[in-house]
Amino acid sequence: MLKLRLIIAQFLQFFIWGSWLISFGGYLYSIGTAPMDIAAVYALAGFASLITPGIIGIIADKWLNSERLYGICHLIGAVALFFAAQTTAYGQLFPLMAVYLAVFMPTISLSYSLSYSLLHKSGFDTDKAFPPIRSWGTIGFIVAMWAVNLLDWTFSANQLLLAAGASALLGLYAFTLPVSPPMRSKGTLAWKSAFGIDALALFKQRQMRIFFLFAVLIGVCLQITNAWGTPFLEHFRAGYPDSFTVKYPLIISSISQISEALFILAIPFVLRKYGIKTIMLMSIGAWALRFGFFGVGDAGTGFVWLLLSMVVYGMAFDFFNIAGSLFIEREAPEPIRASAQGLWMMASMGVGAVVGQFAAASVVGFFTVDGVQAWSAIWLTFTGYAAAVGVLFALFFHPQNGRRNGNKN
């Protein structure tokens, strides 16, 4: 019964995100939002990842039951999304999305910690029990994307209302979950761990400094297609108005999430056989292919390239995000592992994602003339960036086999 309850929570958690993350950039573009303003909205997620997860984590550790805090965050998010759906004025939309993302981004890690706590208390092996539960989150994300597309809400504020409804439902549902009281850890240590301050000790090692630098550089790639993928696919309407790509852009994009779910299964084998350097190079190469396939693809004879771009996304995202996290888990001393994971997320999903959004908006603006984007040039520019990062990574990152990392590198 507990597993089923957590499956429902994970499904709704990522259903909310899938309702808008991939399509919202297209909606903003359709109502005339400037590229840099679209980037600013998506960058809010990165800023939120830098700040609020640590704060929410401290509250859950010291003062408030995790399930209650989880529910409160989603209820606040539901209200913010509801009002965001009522306006197209950027001056009103931006602060509402800022409030929403400030409370939503922490719920991702909070949902994990809540699940771990409840499974552990019930005697489950979390390493075995949680991954199948988490997979339902990916399914929820995909279902939401398909729903938005099939309901013809890809360029409608109704996608925000769908997310608001699911958020309200999860907020109420969270209060029915088993009690998960605060751990009441000591304040000073908790704050240091939450914001990754303890993990700065890792920077004494040259290769760890280099690794975190590349976490930022590769993190630049993470959210580019989330913001600009839908506007890109929509531009094919002029030449291919009846194509599957134009009619169902989110269903096409959902192949990326399906690929992501499948590539997760390959990570333990590839990491064990080839080591962190090779798997990260594979990720960077996949990002270059992801952008390059977009650059040469179209909704007609080039449709296969669009499909291949979706397929390689799983390798690009998972091999970087999950393998990087596992590497940190192995290399960081036990007392600072939690801090190291926080620092990893801040570097990749925080700093990297923010820089990436504004850099991408600048590239899109540079290749826009009279409101028309030269999409091939845009995507091939991103390809060149990813390829350059890959070359630098191969040249400068040379991990050594250590006590916790006995893999080939």
N, C-alpha and C positions, 0 to 999 in steps of 0.2 A: 504493500500500500504506500509506504514512504517513497519508493522509487517512482511510482506512478504520479504521486503528488509533485515530486521534483521535476519529472518529465513535463508536466503541465506548466510549471513555472518557467522552465527553460524554453519551451515552445513559445509561450507568450512573450518572454523576454526578447527573443530575437525576431518574433513576428512584428513587434513594435518597430524595431530597427529596420527590418526589411520593408516595412510599409512606406518608408520615405527615403532611406539613405541613397539608393541608386537612382530614384526618380525625381528627387527634390531639385537637383541641379537643372533638370529639364524643365520643371515647373517654373523655377525662378527665371530661367532664360526666356520662357514663353511669355512671361509678364513684363519683359523688358529690363530685367536686372542686369547691371553692368558686370562684366567678367570679374573684376576685382571685388565687387560686392558679393558675388556668388562665392568667391574664394574665401572671403571674410566669414561668411556663414559656416562653411565647412571647416574653416580653421578653428571655429569655436570648439569643436570636438577635441582638437588638439590642445587648446588652452585648458579646457575642462579636464583633460587627461593629466595635465601637469599639476593641477591644484586640488580639485574637489575629491578625487578618490582617497587621497591621504586624510583629508578632513573627515570624510564620511567613515573611513576605517577607524579613526580614533574614537569617534562617537560610538560606533558599534563595539569597540573594545572596552570602553569605559563607562558609558552612561545609558545606552538604550538597547533593548533587544534587537538583534539583527533582523528578524522577520518584521518587526514593527517599523524599523527605519527603512527597510526595503519597501514596505507598503506605502509609507509616507512619501518617499521619493517618487514613486510611480504616480501617486495621486496628484502631487504637485505638477509633475510632468504632463499629466492628462489635461489639467487646467491650462497650462501654458500652450500646449498644442491646440486645444480648442480655440483659444483666442487668436493664435497665429493663423488659423484657417479662416478667420473672419476678415483679414486685411491683406491687401496687396501693397500697402505702403511700406517701403523698406525701413523707414524710420521707426515703425511700429513692429514690423516683423522681426528685425534683428534682435532687439532686447528680449522679445518673447522666446526666440530660439536660444538665446544665451541662457535664460532661466531654465529652459527645458534641458539643454545639454549639460548644464551644471549639475542637475539632479539625475539625469539619465546615465551619463558615463560611469559614475561610481557604482551604479546598480549591476554592471557587468561583473566586476570583481566581487561585489557584495553577494551576488547570486552564487558565485563559485564558493566563497568562504562559508556561506550559509549551508550550501549543499554538503561541503566537506564535513562541517560540524555535525549536521544531523545524521549523515551516513556513519560517521565515526561513533557517535553515541549509540547508534542502533547496531553496532558490531560489524558493519560492512568494511571490506577492503576498498578504500576510496580509489586506489589506483585502478582497480578492476571495475568498480561499480559506477564511477562517475563518467568515464568516456562515453558509454552507450547512452547515458542520460543526456550528456551535452550534445550528442549527435541530433537529438530532437530540436535543439536550438537552431541548427542549420536547416532542418526540415521546416521549422516555423518561418525562418527567413525566406526560404524559397516559396512557401505557400503564400506569404504576404505579397511577394513580388508578382506572382501569378495572379493573385486576386486583384491587385491594383491595375495590372495590365488588362485583364479580361473584363473588368468593370469600366475600362476606358478612363481611368483616373490618373494616368501617367503624367498628364499636364494639368491636373486639377488639384485644388486645395482639399478635395475629399480624401486624398491620401493622408493628410494630417488628421482629419477627423477619424479615419480608420485607426491610425496609430493612437489617437487620444482615447478611443473606445477600448482598445486592447490594453492601454496603460491603466485606465480606470479599473478594468476587470482584474488585471494582475495586482493592482494596488489593494483592492478589496480581498482578493484571494490570498495575498501574502499574510493577512491577519489570521487566516485559518491554519497556517503552517505550524508545526510544533515549535515550542518555545526554544529560542536560542539566546540565552542571557549574555550580558557583557562579560568579557574575560577579566576586566578591571586590571589591566597591566599598568605598570608605572608610567607616569606621564612623560618624563624626559626621553626614556628609551623608545616609547611608542611613537613620539613625534619624529625622532630621528629615523626610525625604521619606515614610517609611512611615507616620508619624502626622500628616501634613499640616501640620507646623509651618511649613515653608517657605511654604506657601500663605497664611499669615495676612497676608502682605503685600498680598493682594488686598483686605483689609478697609479699606485706605486709601481705596478707592473706595466712595462712599455706595451706589451701586446694587448693587455686589457684596455689601455688608453686608446690604442688603435681600433680595437674591436668596438668600443662604444662610439668612437668617431664614425665608423662605418655604419653603426646602428642608425645614426642620424642621417647619413648620406643615402642609405638604402630606404630608410623611413620616408624620405621625400617622395618615393614612388607610390606609397601605400594607398593614398586617397585620391590620386589624380583621376583615375577612371571612374571612381564613384561620383565625382562632381561633373565630369565632362563626357562620360560615356554616353549618357542618354541624349544630350544635345547633338553629339556626333552622329549617333544612329538616326536621329530625327532629321538631320540635314539631307538624308537620302530620299526624303519624301518628294523633293523636286524632280528627281530623275526616275525614282522607282516607287510611285505612290501606292501601288498595290502589292508591294513585296512583303514577305513575312517579317522581315527586319523592321520595316516601318510600322506595321500593324501591331507587332508584339515585341517591342524592344526589351521589355523587362523579362519576358520569357527567354529570349535569347541571352540576356545578361545572367539569368539564373543558372545557366550552364557553368558559369564561374563558381558558383556556390556548390554545385554538384561536384565539380572537379576538386574543389577545396576539401570536401568531405572524403573523397577517395584518396587524395594524396596524403592525408593525415596518416593513413594506414601504412604508407611506405616509409615514413620517417624513421621509426626505430631501426629498420633494416639498413637503410642508406646511411644513417648516422653511424651505426656500428661498423659498417663495412668501409666507409670512405672518410669519415671524420668531418669535423665542423667546417674546415676550409673548403673542401669540395662541395659540401651541401650548400654552403652559402654562395659559392660561385655558381652552382646550378640555379639557385634562386635569382641571382642578379642576371644571369643569362636568360632566365624565363621572363624577367621583367622587360629586358630588351626585346625579346620575341613578342611579348604581349603588346607593347607599343608599336613594334615594327609591323606586326600582322594588321593592326588597325590602320597603319599608314598605307598599306597596299590593298586593303580589303574594300569591298563595296557591297551593296545590296543585290547586285546582279551576278555576273560571272565571278566576282571576287568574294562571294559569300563564304566560301570555304575558309578564307583567311580570317574572316570575322569569327567563325566557329573555332578555329585553332587558337585565336587570341583568348577566347573564353576557356578553352581546355588548359592552356599553359598557366592560367591564373592560379590554379590550385598549387602548382609547384612554386610559383613566384611568391605567393603569400605564405603558405604553410612552411616551406623550407626555410624561410627567413624568420618568421614570427615564432613558430613552435620550436624549431631546432635551435634558434638563438636563445630562447628561454631555457631549454634543456642544457645548453652549454654553460649558461650562467649558473644554473643549479649545480652543475658538476664542479665548476671552477671556484665558486665562491665558498669561503669557509662557512661552516654551519651557522655561527652566531650572526652573520650578516646576509644570509641568503635571502631573507624576506626583503631587506633593504635593496639588495642587488636586483631582485626582480622588479621592484618599484622603479629603480633607476633605469633599467632596461626599457620598461614601458614608457617612462618619461622621455627617454632619448628617441625611441622609434615612433610611438603613437602620439607623443607630445610634440617635441621640438621638430622632429623630422616631418611629421604630418603638416604642421603649421607652415614651415618653410616651403614644403612642397606645394601647398595650396596657392600661396602667393606667387611662387615662381611659375607655376602652371598658368595662373591667370595672366601673368606678364607675357608668357609665350603666346597664349591665345590672343591677347590684345595686339601683340606685335604682328601676328599673321592674320589680322582682321582688317579688311579694307571695305569701307562703305557697308559695314554690318555683315560682311560675308567672310567666313573663316576658310583659310587654306588648310584643311584638316590634315592632309597628307604631310605637309611641312611641319605642322604642330606635332604629330605623333612621331615623325622621324627625328625631330629634335629631342624628344623624350628618349627615344631609342639610343641616340648618340650619348645622352647623359648616362643612361644605365650602363652602356658599354664601357664608357670611360671609368665609371666607378668600379666595374668589374676588373678592369686592367689594374687599377690602383690597388684594389683589394688583393689581387694575386701577387703583386709586387711587394706589398708592405706587411701583410698579415701572415705571420709564421708561428702558429701556436705550437707549444711543446707538449709532449705527452707527460701528463702529471699524475698525481696520486688518484685524482678522481676522474681523470680523462685519459684512459689508456687506449683511445682509438687511434687509427691512422689519421694523418692530417695532410 
